[in-house]
Amino acid sequence: MIEKTTPQQEGKQNYLQGGSPQSDTSDSTTFASKSCTSTYSSGSDPPQPGSSPTLEDPQEGLPEEIMRKTYPTSNLVSAEDELFEDLKEHSMEDSDKVIVINQDGKAIWAMPSVFHQYVLQKLLQIINKCSEEEDPLLAQADIPLLVDKKTKRCRHPDVSIWGPGRLEVEEDGDAGQKFISVEGMPGECAMNPHVIIEFSWTNQIENELWKLQEQMKEYVEDLGTVNLGLLIKAIPVKGKKCPSLEDLSVPLAGFDVYCFRSRVTTDTTSEPILKYRLGTDEATTVIEISGRDLGRRNPAEAVRIPLSAIRRVCEKWGLKFKAEAT
């Protein structure tokens, strides 16, 4: 994925206290950045940072040379590097819209589905509610992860999570609020997140695992270690494709969760560390991110993400789930 290749932006979030990490309410969450504040709830359309407007042709506006080119799908990292160099040739490396390579090796504008955005919103709500004044956390979506300081090439995890040691808590005297921001001077490289999360609907699992694995190996290490990378993959009912906006009748069976550690060099495809299926024990199908991985002062202060909460968000917006036949 190629997106705006500036250093990581400094993000701020209204300091949230209280609330169960497993809460599935539709609380509004306020996010503040350097220049603006925006509020949205799970009852309204969330912002779609980095996405392009809806296009009839997903290649509309791309240079003809890039439109015609087929990139090597067997090596996603090599393909993205090649695309980045091609964009530089056309002075598009600072594009503020996301350009990705599809499964046919073609460069296209990425147009994330509304379901994808609602899932990311729920993940942000759950994680940010776990923040505490003495042990803060900050989760944000679509923030660049710097790969190369010289070229400013970045990757773009769906969700990035920062913990203590990489955050600054500031007091706004006029508003009487506390704000959390990622450590790093404006205009310079901000600290890397402690944890990243990817969510996938329809992409081939091999490509998604490869992308996550490369993100866990390729980053600027002196900006902090990325301790943990997670991939949550939507699983359709056996023999079916994932649902789309055009066909919401296709049911999902559940989710698989994959995990990579920092600097792991193995190229073997991992097995899921967790599987959630409709009808399974919801109390045990919970992603648990340890306090140690989050850099928290209390290693026992984990963040728990119930996969049933993700399912309920999907169901709320029209997606169906069906138990797999045994």
C-alpha positions as CSV (number, residue, x, y, z in Angstrom):
1,M,0.0,0.0,0.0
2,I,1.4,3.4,-1.0
3,E,0.0,6.5,0.7
4,K,1.2,9.9,1.7
5,T,4.9,9.6,2.4
6,T,5.5,12.3,4.9
7,P,6.9,11.6,8.4
8,Q,4.4,10.2,10.8
9,Q,1.8,12.8,11.8
10,E,1.5,13.8,15.5
11,G,-2.0,12.7,16.5
12,K,-3.9,13.7,19.6
13,Q,-7.0,12.1,21.2
14,N,-9.4,13.4,23.8
15,Y,-8.3,11.6,27.0
16,L,-10.9,8.9,27.7
17,Q,-11.3,7.3,31.1
18,G,-13.4,4.5,32.4
19,G,-15.5,2.1,30.3
20,S,-15.1,-1.6,30.0
21,P,-12.6,-2.8,27.5
22,Q,-15.3,-5.2,26.4
23,S,-18.0,-2.6,26.1
24,D,-20.0,-2.7,22.9
25,T,-21.8,0.5,23.4
26,S,-22.1,3.2,20.7
27,D,-20.2,5.8,22.7
28,S,-19.0,8.8,20.7
29,T,-15.2,9.0,20.5
30,T,-13.4,12.3,20.0
31,F,-10.1,12.5,18.1
32,A,-8.1,15.7,17.9
33,S,-5.1,16.3,15.7
34,K,-2.8,19.3,15.3
35,S,-5.3,21.2,13.2
36,C,-8.8,19.9,13.9
37,T,-11.1,17.9,16.0
38,S,-13.7,15.5,14.7
39,T,-16.3,13.4,16.5
40,Y,-18.2,10.4,15.2
41,S,-20.2,7.7,16.7
42,S,-21.1,4.2,15.5
43,G,-24.4,5.6,14.3
44,S,-22.8,7.8,11.7
45,D,-20.6,7.4,8.7
46,P,-17.0,7.5,10.0
47,P,-14.3,9.4,8.2
48,Q,-12.3,7.5,5.6
49,P,-8.7,8.9,5.9
50,G,-6.5,8.2,2.9
51,S,-9.3,6.8,0.7
52,S,-10.2,8.2,-2.7
53,P,-13.6,9.3,-3.7
54,T,-15.9,6.7,-5.2
55,L,-14.7,6.1,-8.8
56,E,-16.3,4.4,-11.7
57,D,-12.8,3.2,-12.8
58,P,-10.4,2.3,-9.9
59,Q,-7.5,3.4,-12.1
60,E,-9.0,6.8,-13.0
61,G,-6.4,9.5,-12.9
62,L,-3.4,7.3,-12.7
63,P,-0.6,7.9,-15.3
64,E,-1.1,5.7,-18.4
65,E,2.3,4.0,-17.9
66,I,1.3,2.8,-14.4
67,M,-2.2,1.9,-15.6
68,R,-0.8,-0.5,-18.2
69,K,1.8,-2.0,-16.0
70,T,1.4,-5.4,-14.3
71,Y,3.4,-5.6,-11.0
72,P,4.7,-9.0,-9.7
73,T,2.1,-10.4,-7.3
74,S,4.4,-13.2,-6.2
75,N,6.4,-10.7,-4.1
76,L,4.3,-7.9,-2.6
77,V,7.2,-6.0,-1.1
78,S,9.1,-5.9,-4.4
79,A,5.9,-4.8,-6.2
80,E,5.2,-2.0,-3.8
81,D,8.8,-0.8,-4.1
82,E,8.5,-0.8,-7.8
83,L,5.2,1.1,-7.6
84,F,6.7,3.7,-5.3
85,E,9.6,4.3,-7.7
86,D,7.1,4.7,-10.6
87,L,5.0,7.2,-8.6
88,K,8.2,9.2,-7.9
89,E,8.8,9.4,-11.6
90,H,5.4,11.1,-11.9
91,S,5.8,13.2,-8.8
92,M,3.0,11.3,-7.1
93,E,5.0,9.8,-4.2
94,D,3.3,12.4,-1.9
95,S,-0.2,11.4,-3.0
96,D,-2.7,11.8,-0.1
97,K,-4.8,8.9,-1.5
98,V,-4.1,5.3,-1.1
99,I,-2.8,3.4,-4.1
100,V,-2.5,-0.4,-3.8
101,I,-1.7,-3.3,-6.0
102,N,-4.6,-5.7,-6.6
103,Q,-4.5,-9.5,-7.0
104,D,-4.0,-9.1,-10.8
105,G,-0.9,-6.9,-10.2
106,K,-2.6,-3.7,-11.3
107,A,-2.2,-0.4,-9.4
108,I,-5.6,1.0,-8.3
109,W,-7.0,3.6,-5.9
110,A,-8.1,1.8,-2.7
111,M,-11.6,2.3,-1.8
112,P,-12.1,0.8,1.7
113,S,-15.6,-0.5,2.3
114,V,-17.8,1.1,4.8
115,F,-17.7,-2.2,6.8
116,H,-13.9,-2.0,7.0
117,Q,-14.2,1.6,8.4
118,Y,-16.8,0.5,11.0
119,V,-14.6,-2.3,12.2
120,L,-11.6,0.0,12.6
121,Q,-13.8,2.4,14.5
122,K,-14.8,-0.3,16.9
123,L,-11.2,-1.4,17.4
124,L,-10.2,2.2,18.2
125,Q,-13.1,2.5,20.7
126,I,-12.2,-0.7,22.6
127,I,-8.5,0.1,22.8
128,N,-8.7,3.7,23.7
129,K,-11.1,2.9,26.5
130,C,-8.3,0.9,28.1
131,S,-6.2,4.1,28.4
132,E,-5.5,5.2,32.0
133,E,-4.0,8.4,33.3
134,E,-1.0,6.8,34.7
135,D,-0.7,4.1,32.0
136,P,-1.9,5.8,28.8
137,L,-2.6,4.2,25.4
138,L,-3.4,5.7,22.1
139,A,-4.9,3.9,19.1
140,Q,-5.2,5.6,15.7
141,A,-6.1,4.4,12.2
142,D,-4.2,4.8,9.0
143,I,-1.0,6.4,10.4
144,P,2.2,6.0,8.4
145,L,4.9,3.6,9.6
146,L,8.2,4.9,8.3
147,V,10.2,2.3,6.5
148,D,13.1,4.5,5.1
149,K,14.1,7.8,6.5
150,K,15.9,8.9,3.3
151,T,13.1,8.2,0.8
152,K,10.3,8.8,3.4
153,R,8.7,5.5,2.2
154,C,6.0,4.3,4.6
155,R,3.6,1.4,5.2
156,H,0.2,2.0,6.5
157,P,-1.2,-0.3,9.2
158,D,-5.0,-0.2,9.7
159,V,-4.6,0.4,13.4
160,S,-1.5,1.6,15.3
161,I,-1.2,1.5,19.1
162,W,1.2,3.5,21.2
163,G,1.9,3.0,25.0
164,P,3.8,4.8,27.7
165,G,7.3,5.9,26.8
166,R,6.2,6.9,23.3
167,L,3.3,9.2,24.3
168,E,3.0,12.7,25.8
169,V,0.1,13.7,28.0
170,E,-0.7,17.5,27.7
171,E,-3.1,19.7,29.7
172,D,-5.3,22.1,27.8
173,G,-5.9,24.8,30.4
174,D,-8.7,26.6,28.5
175,A,-10.7,23.4,27.7
176,G,-9.8,21.7,31.0
177,Q,-9.0,18.5,29.1
178,K,-6.0,16.2,28.8
179,F,-4.7,15.2,25.4
180,I,-2.5,12.3,24.4
181,S,-0.1,12.7,21.5
182,V,2.6,10.6,19.9
183,E,6.1,11.6,21.1
184,G,8.0,13.4,18.4
185,M,8.4,17.0,17.3
186,P,6.1,18.3,14.5
187,G,7.9,18.0,11.2
188,E,10.1,15.2,12.4
189,C,9.6,11.4,12.7
190,A,7.2,10.4,15.4
191,M,7.8,7.3,17.5
192,N,6.8,3.9,16.1
193,P,3.7,2.2,17.6
194,H,4.2,-0.7,20.0
195,V,1.5,-2.8,18.2
196,I,-0.1,-2.8,14.8
197,I,-3.4,-4.4,13.6
198,E,-4.5,-5.2,10.1
199,F,-8.1,-6.2,9.2
200,S,-8.8,-8.1,6.0
201,W,-12.0,-8.9,4.1
202,T,-11.3,-10.2,0.6
203,N,-7.5,-10.1,0.0
204,Q,-5.7,-13.3,-0.4
205,I,-4.5,-14.5,2.9
206,E,-1.0,-15.2,1.6
207,N,-0.6,-11.6,0.5
208,E,-2.0,-10.3,3.8
209,L,0.3,-12.4,5.9
210,W,3.3,-11.3,3.7
211,K,2.4,-7.7,4.1
212,L,2.1,-8.0,7.9
213,Q,5.3,-9.9,8.1
214,E,7.2,-7.3,6.1
215,Q,5.8,-4.5,8.3
216,M,7.2,-6.3,11.3
217,K,10.6,-6.6,9.7
218,E,10.9,-3.3,7.8
219,Y,10.7,-0.2,9.9
220,V,13.1,2.5,11.3
221,E,14.3,0.7,14.5
222,D,15.6,3.8,16.2
223,L,12.0,5.1,16.4
224,G,11.1,2.2,18.7
225,T,10.5,-1.6,18.3
226,V,7.1,-2.7,16.9
227,N,6.5,-5.5,19.3
228,L,3.5,-7.2,17.9
229,G,1.6,-7.4,14.6
230,L,-1.9,-8.9,14.4
231,L,-4.1,-9.7,11.4
232,I,-7.8,-10.2,11.8
233,K,-9.2,-12.0,8.7
234,A,-12.9,-12.3,7.9
235,I,-13.8,-15.9,7.0
236,P,-16.7,-16.5,4.7
237,V,-18.8,-19.6,4.9
238,K,-17.0,-22.5,3.2
239,G,-17.2,-22.4,-0.5
240,K,-18.3,-18.7,-0.6
241,K,-16.6,-15.4,-1.2
242,C,-16.7,-12.6,1.4
243,P,-19.8,-10.4,1.2
244,S,-19.8,-7.1,-0.7
245,L,-21.9,-4.0,-0.9
246,E,-23.5,-5.4,-3.9
247,D,-24.4,-8.7,-2.2
248,L,-24.9,-8.6,1.6
249,S,-26.7,-12.0,1.6
250,V,-23.4,-13.9,1.6
251,P,-22.8,-14.9,5.2
252,L,-19.5,-14.9,7.2
253,A,-18.5,-17.8,9.4
254,G,-16.3,-15.8,11.7
255,F,-12.7,-14.5,12.0
256,D,-9.2,-15.9,12.1
257,V,-6.4,-14.1,14.0
258,Y,-2.7,-14.3,13.0
259,C,0.3,-12.9,14.9
260,F,3.9,-11.9,14.0
261,R,6.6,-10.7,16.3
262,S,9.2,-8.0,15.6
263,R,12.1,-9.0,13.2
264,V,10.8,-12.6,12.7
265,T,12.6,-13.8,9.6
266,T,10.7,-17.0,8.8
267,D,8.9,-17.0,5.5
268,T,6.6,-19.9,6.4
269,T,2.9,-19.2,6.5
270,S,1.7,-19.1,10.1
271,E,-1.4,-20.8,11.5
272,P,-4.1,-18.7,13.2
273,I,-3.5,-18.2,16.9
274,L,-7.3,-17.7,17.4
275,K,-10.4,-18.8,15.6
276,Y,-13.8,-17.3,16.2
277,R,-16.9,-18.9,14.7
278,L,-20.6,-18.2,15.3
279,G,-21.7,-20.4,18.2
280,T,-18.2,-20.8,19.8
281,D,-17.4,-19.7,23.4
282,E,-17.3,-15.9,23.2
283,A,-15.5,-15.7,26.6
284,T,-12.5,-17.5,25.2
285,T,-12.3,-16.0,21.7
286,V,-10.8,-12.7,22.8
287,I,-7.6,-11.1,21.4
288,E,-5.4,-10.3,24.4
289,I,-2.6,-7.8,23.9
290,S,-0.3,-8.0,26.9
291,G,0.8,-4.9,28.8
292,R,4.4,-5.8,28.1
293,D,3.8,-5.7,24.3
294,L,2.0,-2.3,24.8
295,G,5.0,-0.9,26.8
296,R,2.7,-0.4,29.8
297,R,4.2,0.3,33.2
298,N,2.1,-2.6,34.6
299,P,2.7,-5.6,32.4
300,A,-0.5,-7.2,33.7
301,E,-2.6,-4.4,32.2
302,A,-3.7,-6.2,29.0
303,V,-6.1,-4.9,26.3
304,R,-8.8,-7.5,25.5
305,I,-10.7,-7.3,22.2
306,P,-13.7,-9.6,22.0
307,L,-14.2,-10.8,18.5
308,S,-17.9,-11.0,19.2
309,A,-17.9,-7.2,19.4
310,I,-16.5,-7.1,15.9
311,R,-19.2,-9.5,14.8
312,R,-21.9,-7.3,16.3
313,V,-20.7,-4.2,14.5
314,C,-20.8,-6.1,11.2
315,E,-24.3,-7.4,11.9
316,K,-25.5,-3.9,12.8
317,W,-24.6,-2.7,9.4
318,G,-26.2,-5.6,7.4
319,L,-23.7,-8.4,7.3
320,K,-24.9,-11.9,8.2
321,F,-23.1,-14.7,10.1
322,K,-23.8,-18.4,9.8
323,A,-22.6,-21.3,11.8
324,E,-20.4,-23.7,9.8
325,A,-21.7,-27.1,9.1
326,T,-20.0,-29.8,11.2
